Structure formats: structure tokens, C-alpha cells
């Protein structure tokens, strides 16, 4: 079922109706009973194509599913190595800040 929007060119009455794509367009206005009803497009129709990725995440999932076990293991190790390095740098910085006196901390905050 698709929701179509209709507008009467005679009385400006507008409304939405859920119809099958096979159904004929309505022509008679329910308000003024004249055959001046037109189907209007307020939003672009949404269509999905099954099988083809449309977002970066879907492409990544598709590429990941095509990888072999050894390649996946290698990628996971590389990702963890980068995360471990970032976590180590962060913890080193926190250790350095915690060793500072309140005066040094204030100066570090002001000057960087």
C-alpha cells in the first residue's frame, strides 16, 4: 500500500489515501463532489533495491563478509593495536596531569 496525497483544484481540499499501486487515481473530491481532484507529490517516493549496498556501513559489512578468516584476524589485530596505542597515550597524559601540583595544572590548562 502506498500513501497518495490528493488536492482539489476547485475547493483546495487536500487529504491522503492509502492505495495499491494498481488502483486508479481518485478523481471526485469528497468535499465539493467535483471531478477536479489531482494527485500531488509532497514527498519523494521511497524505493529500496535489495542486494546493493547504499551506505558506507552496508558496504563495509559486505566487504567484511567476503574476507577470509586470516584477513579478518589481521584486521582485528591492527585495529586493536591502534586502540591500544591511543589508550596508552591517554593514560600517560592522565598520569602526567595527576603528578602535577595545582599551580602546574592551572598553568597547563591555560597554556596547554
OpenMM code with the backbone's topology and positions (N, CA, C; nanometers):
from openmm import Vec3, app, unit

residues = "UNK UNK UNK UNK UNK UNK UNK UNK UNK UNK UNK UNK UNK UNK UNK UNK UNK UNK UNK UNK UNK UNK UNK UNK UNK UNK UNK UNK UNK UNK UNK UNK UNK UNK UNK UNK UNK UNK UNK UNK UNK UNK UNK UNK UNK UNK UNK UNK UNK UNK UNK UNK UNK UNK UNK UNK UNK UNK UNK UNK UNK UNK UNK UNK UNK UNK UNK UNK UNK UNK UNK UNK UNK UNK UNK UNK UNK UNK UNK UNK UNK UNK UNK UNK UNK UNK UNK UNK UNK UNK UNK UNK UNK UNK UNK UNK UNK UNK UNK UNK UNK UNK UNK UNK UNK UNK UNK UNK UNK UNK UNK UNK".split()
positions = [
    Vec3(0.0845, -0.1187, 0.0000),
    Vec3(0.0000, 0.0000, 0.0000),
    Vec3(0.0885, 0.1244, 0.0000),
    Vec3(0.0504, 0.2203, -0.0801),
    Vec3(0.1224, 0.3468, -0.0907),
    Vec3(0.0288, 0.4579, -0.0466),
    Vec3(0.0809, 0.5562, 0.0227),
    Vec3(0.0004, 0.6705, 0.0639),
    Vec3(0.0143, 0.7797, -0.0413),
    Vec3(-0.0981, 0.8141, -0.1022),
    Vec3(-0.1018, 0.9198, -0.2024),
    Vec3(-0.1674, 1.0430, -0.1430),
    Vec3(-0.1195, 1.1596, -0.1851),
    Vec3(-0.1789, 1.2866, -0.1432),
    Vec3(-0.2597, 1.3426, -0.2600),
    Vec3(-0.3797, 1.3899, -0.2276),
    Vec3(-0.4680, 1.4466, -0.3291),
    Vec3(-0.5044, 1.5888, -0.2904),
    Vec3(-0.5308, 1.6709, -0.3951),
    Vec3(-0.5741, 1.8082, -0.3730),
    Vec3(-0.6769, 1.8446, -0.4792),
    Vec3(-0.7825, 1.9096, -0.4349),
    Vec3(-0.8884, 1.9517, -0.5266),
    Vec3(-0.8535, 2.0905, -0.5806),
    Vec3(-0.8533, 2.1051, -0.7114),
    Vec3(-0.8219, 2.2345, -0.7717),
    Vec3(-0.9399, 2.3308, -0.7637),
    Vec3(-1.0564, 2.2801, -0.7299),
    Vec3(-1.1755, 2.3639, -0.7191),
    Vec3(-1.1902, 2.4251, -0.5795),
    Vec3(-1.1843, 2.3421, -0.4743),
    Vec3(-1.2079, 2.3906, -0.3371),
    Vec3(-1.0822, 2.3881, -0.2496),
    Vec3(-0.9681, 2.3479, -0.3028),
    Vec3(-0.8397, 2.3404, -0.2309),
    Vec3(-0.8397, 2.2422, -0.1141),
    Vec3(-0.9331, 2.1499, -0.1137),
    Vec3(-0.9347, 2.0454, -0.0094),
    Vec3(-0.8208, 1.9473, -0.0386),
    Vec3(-0.7461, 1.9085, 0.0659),
    Vec3(-0.6378, 1.8118, 0.0460),
    Vec3(-0.6473, 1.7021, 0.1512),
    Vec3(-0.6045, 1.5812, 0.1124),
    Vec3(-0.6102, 1.4667, 0.2026),
    Vec3(-0.5167, 1.3576, 0.1504),
    Vec3(-0.4937, 1.2573, 0.2329),
    Vec3(-0.4078, 1.1446, 0.1971),
    Vec3(-0.4892, 1.0159, 0.1975),
    Vec3(-0.4552, 0.9254, 0.1064),
    Vec3(-0.5252, 0.7979, 0.0947),
    Vec3(-0.4222, 0.6878, 0.0712),
    Vec3(-0.4400, 0.5747, 0.1395),
    Vec3(-0.3547, 0.4587, 0.1146),
    Vec3(-0.4198, 0.3735, 0.0061),
    Vec3(-0.3453, 0.3516, -0.1016),
    Vec3(-0.3974, 0.2754, -0.2143),
    Vec3(-0.2912, 0.1795, -0.2649),
    Vec3(-0.3357, 0.0799, -0.3352),
    Vec3(-0.2446, -0.0105, -0.4036),
    Vec3(-0.1900, 0.0614, -0.5263),
    Vec3(-0.0745, 0.0226, -0.5701),
    Vec3(-0.0161, 0.0847, -0.6886),
    Vec3(-0.0985, 0.0537, -0.8136),
    Vec3(-0.1784, -0.0531, -0.8072),
    Vec3(-0.2620, -0.0937, -0.9207),
    Vec3(-0.3935, -0.0164, -0.9275),
    Vec3(-0.4337, 0.0477, -0.8159),
    Vec3(-0.5605, 0.1213, -0.8134),
    Vec3(-0.5518, 0.2465, -0.9000),
    Vec3(-0.6674, 0.2833, -0.9589),
    Vec3(-0.6750, 0.4063, -1.0376),
    Vec3(-0.6748, 0.5268, -0.9437),
    Vec3(-0.6256, 0.6393, -0.9936),
    Vec3(-0.6239, 0.7626, -0.9154),
    Vec3(-0.7667, 0.8110, -0.8938),
    Vec3(-0.7909, 0.8694, -0.7762),
    Vec3(-0.9232, 0.9252, -0.7476),
    Vec3(-0.9429, 1.0508, -0.8296),
    Vec3(-1.0686, 1.0797, -0.8650),
    Vec3(-1.0951, 1.1997, -0.9453),
    Vec3(-1.2028, 1.2883, -0.8835),
    Vec3(-1.2895, 1.2322, -0.7991),
    Vec3(-1.4005, 1.3089, -0.7422),
    Vec3(-1.3660, 1.3548, -0.6007),
    Vec3(-1.3783, 1.4849, -0.5750),
    Vec3(-1.3475, 1.5434, -0.4446),
    Vec3(-1.4554, 1.5045, -0.3435),
    Vec3(-1.4177, 1.4586, -0.2239),
    Vec3(-1.5181, 1.4221, -0.1236),
    Vec3(-1.5882, 1.5435, -0.0617),
    Vec3(-1.5319, 1.6622, -0.0766),
    Vec3(-1.5919, 1.7835, -0.0182),
    Vec3(-1.6914, 1.8489, -0.1138),
    Vec3(-1.6406, 1.8902, -0.2299),
    Vec3(-1.7274, 1.9641, -0.3227),
    Vec3(-1.7921, 1.8742, -0.4283),
    Vec3(-1.7550, 1.7485, -0.4333),
    Vec3(-1.8099, 1.6465, -0.5246),
    Vec3(-1.7813, 1.6734, -0.6724),
    Vec3(-1.6865, 1.7649, -0.7021),
    Vec3(-1.6497, 1.7912, -0.8410),
    Vec3(-1.5342, 1.7001, -0.8804),
    Vec3(-1.5223, 1.6765, -1.0092),
    Vec3(-1.4143, 1.5912, -1.0588),
    Vec3(-1.2909, 1.6755, -1.0907),
    Vec3(-1.2396, 1.7429, -0.9884),
    Vec3(-1.1234, 1.8296, -1.0034),
    Vec3(-1.0078, 1.7837, -0.9135),
    Vec3(-1.0090, 1.6579, -0.8742),
    Vec3(-0.9089, 1.6049, -0.7826),
    Vec3(-0.7813, 1.5676, -0.8587),
    Vec3(-0.6671, 1.6065, -0.8013),
    Vec3(-0.5393, 1.5739, -0.8629),
    Vec3(-0.4475, 1.5113, -0.7592),
    Vec3(-0.3704, 1.4148, -0.8038),
    Vec3(-0.2705, 1.3526, -0.7165),
    Vec3(-0.1493, 1.4457, -0.7128),
    Vec3(-0.1058, 1.4816, -0.5931),
    Vec3(0.0099, 1.5699, -0.5779),
    Vec3(0.1237, 1.4944, -0.5105),
    Vec3(0.2450, 1.5375, -0.5367),
    Vec3(0.3625, 1.4757, -0.4769),
    Vec3(0.4181, 1.5695, -0.3714),
    Vec3(0.4035, 1.5310, -0.2452),
    Vec3(0.4575, 1.6108, -0.1358),
    Vec3(0.5947, 1.5601, -0.0933),
    Vec3(0.6161, 1.4313, -0.1036),
    Vec3(0.7434, 1.3696, -0.0677),
    Vec3(0.7857, 1.2761, -0.1799),
    Vec3(0.9136, 1.2628, -0.1959),
    Vec3(0.9648, 1.1707, -0.2976),
    Vec3(0.9335, 1.0273, -0.2562),
    Vec3(0.8947, 0.9442, -0.3495),
    Vec3(0.8676, 0.8038, -0.3150),
    Vec3(0.9964, 0.7340, -0.2708),
    Vec3(0.9832, 0.6435, -0.1775),
    Vec3(1.0973, 0.5706, -0.1245),
    Vec3(1.1003, 0.4325, -0.1873),
    Vec3(1.2143, 0.3963, -0.2405),
    Vec3(1.2295, 0.2645, -0.3005),
    Vec3(1.3580, 0.2017, -0.2492),
    Vec3(1.3548, 0.0731, -0.2254),
    Vec3(1.4709, 0.0009, -0.1779),
    Vec3(1.5123, -0.1004, -0.2833),
    Vec3(1.6408, -0.1051, -0.3113),
    Vec3(1.6937, -0.2038, -0.4026),
    Vec3(1.7645, -0.3077, -0.3173),
    Vec3(1.7156, -0.4280, -0.3247),
    Vec3(1.7715, -0.5351, -0.2437),
    Vec3(1.9009, -0.5845, -0.3084),
    Vec3(2.0022, -0.6016, -0.2272),
    Vec3(2.1255, -0.6592, -0.2767),
    Vec3(2.2388, -0.5590, -0.2930),
    Vec3(2.2097, -0.4371, -0.3310),
    Vec3(2.3141, -0.3372, -0.3495),
    Vec3(2.3273, -0.2509, -0.2251),
    Vec3(2.4488, -0.2345, -0.1720),
    Vec3(2.4670, -0.1505, -0.0535),
    Vec3(2.4474, -0.0029, -0.0887),
    Vec3(2.3840, 0.0706, 0.0029),
    Vec3(2.3592, 0.2122, -0.0220),
    Vec3(2.4303, 0.3029, 0.0772),
    Vec3(2.4799, 0.2484, 0.1866),
    Vec3(2.5511, 0.3295, 0.2842),
    Vec3(2.6918, 0.2732, 0.3039),
    Vec3(2.7771, 0.3545, 0.3641),
    Vec3(2.9138, 0.3110, 0.3900),
    Vec3(2.9135, 0.1899, 0.4829),
    Vec3(2.8253, 0.1898, 0.5824),
    Vec3(2.8163, 0.0773, 0.6752),
    Vec3(2.7790, -0.0527, 0.6053),
    Vec3(2.6844, -0.0441, 0.5114),
    Vec3(2.6437, -0.1631, 0.4368),
    Vec3(2.7566, -0.2137, 0.3478),
    Vec3(2.8321, -0.1188, 0.2885),
    Vec3(2.9459, -0.1594, 0.2061),
    Vec3(3.0529, -0.2264, 0.2912),
    Vec3(3.0775, -0.1719, 0.4099),
    Vec3(3.1768, -0.2310, 0.4995),
    Vec3(3.1342, -0.3716, 0.5413),
    Vec3(3.0066, -0.3871, 0.5748),
    Vec3(2.9565, -0.5197, 0.6126),
    Vec3(2.9713, -0.6193, 0.4978),
    Vec3(2.9404, -0.5742, 0.3774),
    Vec3(2.9517, -0.6625, 0.2610),
    Vec3(3.0978, -0.7022, 0.2387),
    Vec3(3.1884, -0.6037, 0.2461),
    Vec3(3.3304, -0.6335, 0.2257),
    Vec3(3.3838, -0.7238, 0.3360),
    Vec3(3.3382, -0.7006, 0.4598),
    Vec3(3.3829, -0.7826, 0.5720),
    Vec3(3.3361, -0.9271, 0.5543),
    Vec3(3.2147, -0.9447, 0.5034),
    Vec3(3.1624, -1.0808, 0.4866),
    Vec3(3.2390, -1.1574, 0.3783),
    Vec3(3.3050, -1.0850, 0.2872),
    Vec3(3.3807, -1.1500, 0.1804),
    Vec3(3.5243, -1.1822, 0.2224),
    Vec3(3.5687, -1.1304, 0.3383),
    Vec3(3.7060, -1.1551, 0.3842),
    Vec3(3.7211, -1.2962, 0.4382),
    Vec3(3.8422, -1.3457, 0.4275),
    Vec3(3.8730, -1.4763, 0.4834),
    Vec3(3.9084, -1.4647, 0.6308),
    Vec3(3.9207, -1.5776, 0.6978),
    Vec3(3.9485, -1.5813, 0.8417),
    Vec3(4.0805, -1.5124, 0.8751),
    Vec3(4.1869, -1.5402, 0.7985),
    Vec3(4.3179, -1.4845, 0.8283),
    Vec3(4.3204, -1.3327, 0.8080),
    Vec3(4.2526, -1.2879, 0.7044),
    Vec3(4.2466, -1.1432, 0.6790),
    Vec3(4.1684, -1.0721, 0.7891),
    Vec3(4.0590, -1.1337, 0.8337),
    Vec3(3.9813, -1.0750, 0.9438),
    Vec3(4.0638, -1.0670, 1.0720),
    Vec3(4.1364, -1.1744, 1.1025),
    Vec3(4.2217, -1.1749, 1.2222),
    Vec3(4.3277, -1.0661, 1.2144),
    Vec3(4.3881, -1.0506, 1.0966),
    Vec3(4.4906, -0.9471, 1.0774),
    Vec3(4.4309, -0.8078, 1.0995),
    Vec3(4.3116, -0.7825, 1.0439),
    Vec3(4.2456, -0.6524, 1.0596),
    Vec3(4.2127, -0.6248, 1.2061),
    Vec3(4.1638, -0.7262, 1.2755),
    Vec3(4.1292, -0.7087, 1.4171),
    Vec3(4.2527, -0.6735, 1.4993),
    Vec3(4.3651, -0.7403, 1.4710),
    Vec3(4.4898, -0.7112, 1.5431),
    Vec3(4.5356, -0.5688, 1.5151),
    Vec3(4.5263, -0.5244, 1.3895),
    Vec3(4.5656, -0.3871, 1.3542),
    Vec3(4.4780, -0.2853, 1.4252),
    Vec3(4.3458, -0.3097, 1.4267),
    Vec3(4.2533, -0.2179, 1.4933),
    Vec3(4.2805, -0.2108, 1.6424),
    Vec3(4.3058, -0.3271, 1.7044),
    Vec3(4.3342, -0.3297, 1.8480),
    Vec3(4.4660, -0.2605, 1.8791),
    Vec3(4.5647, -0.2732, 1.7896),
    Vec3(4.6936, -0.2077, 1.8112),
    Vec3(4.6774, -0.0569, 1.8110),
    Vec3(4.5972, -0.0045, 1.7215),
    Vec3(4.5729, 0.1405, 1.7154),
    Vec3(4.4991, 0.1862, 1.8409),
    Vec3(4.3964, 0.1103, 1.8826),
    Vec3(4.3212, 0.1451, 2.0034),
    Vec3(4.4100, 0.1380, 2.1267),
    Vec3(4.4960, 0.0340, 2.1345),
    Vec3(4.5855, 0.0207, 2.2488),
    Vec3(4.6821, 0.1379, 2.2564),
    Vec3(4.7325, 0.1817, 2.1409),
    Vec3(4.8251, 0.2949, 2.1378),
    Vec3(4.7543, 0.4220, 2.1854),
    Vec3(4.6309, 0.4445, 2.1395),
    Vec3(4.5550, 0.5621, 2.1815),
    Vec3(4.5258, 0.5570, 2.3307),
    Vec3(4.4878, 0.4404, 2.3815),
    Vec3(4.4602, 0.4261, 2.5253),
    Vec3(4.5865, 0.4493, 2.6079),
    Vec3(4.7012, 0.4026, 2.5606),
    Vec3(4.8275, 0.4210, 2.6316),
    Vec3(4.8631, 0.5694, 2.6373),
    Vec3(4.8484, 0.6393, 2.5233),
    Vec3(4.8773, 0.7833, 2.5200),
    Vec3(4.7864, 0.8582, 2.6163),
    Vec3(4.6603, 0.8201, 2.6206),
    Vec3(4.5641, 0.8849, 2.7094),
    Vec3(4.6006, 0.8610, 2.8560),
    Vec3(4.6337, 0.7370, 2.8900),
    Vec3(4.6667, 0.7060, 3.0290),
    Vec3(4.7979, 0.7726, 3.0700),
    Vec3(4.8952, 0.7822, 2.9771),
    Vec3(5.0202, 0.8536, 3.0069),
    Vec3(4.9927, 1.0009, 3.0366),
    Vec3(4.9030, 1.0610, 2.9599),
    Vec3(4.8677, 1.2011, 2.9823),
    Vec3(4.8004, 1.2187, 3.1184),
    Vec3(4.7074, 1.1295, 3.1531),
    Vec3(4.6410, 1.1379, 3.2840),
    Vec3(4.7421, 1.1218, 3.3980),
    Vec3(4.8375, 1.0301, 3.3813),
    Vec3(4.9405, 1.0115, 3.4839),
    Vec3(5.0227, 1.1389, 3.5006),
    Vec3(5.0597, 1.1999, 3.3886),
    Vec3(5.1379, 1.3239, 3.3915),
    Vec3(5.0603, 1.4352, 3.4624),
    Vec3(4.9306, 1.4483, 3.4326),
    Vec3(4.8476, 1.5521, 3.4948),
    Vec3(4.8331, 1.5267, 3.6435),
    Vec3(4.8139, 1.4012, 3.6835),
    Vec3(4.7958, 1.3688, 3.8257),
    Vec3(4.9218, 1.3951, 3.9078),
    Vec3(5.0402, 1.3918, 3.8455),
    Vec3(5.1642, 1.4184, 3.9172),
    Vec3(5.1893, 1.5685, 3.9365),
    Vec3(5.1126, 1.6523, 3.8640),
    Vec3(5.1336, 1.7968, 3.8714),
    Vec3(5.0781, 1.8546, 4.0010),
    Vec3(5.1379, 1.9671, 4.0414),
    Vec3(5.0849, 2.0424, 4.1553),
    Vec3(4.9673, 2.1243, 4.1041),
    Vec3(4.8821, 2.1757, 4.1941),
    Vec3(4.7688, 2.2571, 4.1486),
    Vec3(4.8114, 2.3780, 4.0644),
    Vec3(4.9259, 2.4376, 4.0967),
    Vec3(4.9758, 2.5507, 4.0201),
    Vec3(5.0131, 2.5082, 3.8778),
    Vec3(5.0806, 2.3936, 3.8688),
    Vec3(5.1205, 2.3425, 3.7380),
    Vec3(4.9983, 2.3044, 3.6543),
    Vec3(4.8967, 2.2478, 3.7190),
    Vec3(4.7746, 2.2109, 3.6477),
    Vec3(4.7064, 2.3351, 3.5893),
    Vec3(4.6971, 2.4425, 3.6722),
    Vec3(4.6347, 2.5672, 3.6256),
    Vec3(4.7114, 2.6232, 3.5072),
    Vec3(4.8457, 2.6218, 3.5144),
    Vec3(4.9273, 2.6714, 3.4049),
    Vec3(4.9077, 2.5847, 3.2803),
    Vec3(4.9030, 2.4528, 3.2976),
    Vec3(4.8848, 2.3622, 3.1839),
    Vec3(4.7493, 2.3848, 3.1160),
    Vec3(4.6464, 2.4105, 3.1979),
    Vec3(4.5128, 2.4366, 3.1421),
    Vec3(4.5121, 2.5654, 3.0616),
    Vec3(4.5796, 2.6702, 3.1143),
    Vec3(4.5844, 2.7997, 3.0447),
    Vec3(4.6674, 2.7930, 2.9173),
    Vec3(4.7815, 2.7303, 2.9242),
    Vec3(4.8768, 2.7358, 2.8135),
    Vec3(4.8798, 2.6097, 2.7263),
    Vec3(4.8295, 2.5032, 2.7789),
    Vec3(4.8250, 2.3807, 2.7013),
    Vec3(4.9421, 2.2898, 2.7206),
] * unit.nanometer
topology = app.Topology()
chain = topology.addChain("A")
for resn in residues:
    res = topology.addResidue(resn, chain)
    for name in ("N", "CA", "C"):
        topology.addAtom(name, app.Element.getBySymbol(name[0]), res)
